[in-house]
Amino acid sequence: MTQDTPAPTGLMPWELPRFRNWIAVARAHQIVERTLNARLAPHGVRIAHHDILANIYRFAGLTQNELAQRLLVGRSNLSMLLPELEKRGLIERRSDAADKRVRRLWLTEAGRALTEQTLAVQAGVVTDMMTILSDAECQALGDYMRRITASMAQWADSDRV
């Protein structure tokens, strides 16, 4: 159904509760993304950089392919960002000891220090965002989003996408 096609009930999509709630999630995402980018800017990184650095911080020695899978992007999406981070002295690509064709990603000291700063920024944004929810509401929201994510992940393996 496109935006121009009425819903089966005769209502337009934005009049349907599920559609309105999806829009609310999308708007919240956009605001959080804009806020996080603004707070990361003084550190010289954008969300894409932070996501890469945070994943290498947590899973040191990832391959580029493993990183792309974790970030849900193609390896080509990383092809411009990784050299940029390497040139800035934040990451290193080292050959794998067992397979010289494989290059693993590691943070440098400067990369580790910057990532710890940007992780603190991200944690602050998340705390600010989630403070309005009770602990139970926060847990329920996470449970709902994990259910939606699991359902959508199945779509990736079917013809529904």
Secondary structure, 3 states (H helix, E strand, C coil): CCCCCCCCCCCCHHHCHHHHHHHHHHHHHHHHHHHHHHHHHHHCCCHHHHHHHHHHHHCCCEEHHHHHHHHCCCHHHHCCHHHHHHHCCCEEEEECCCCCCCEEEEECHHHHHHHHHHHHHHHHHHHHHHCCCCHHHHHHHHHHHHHHHHHHHHHHCCCCC
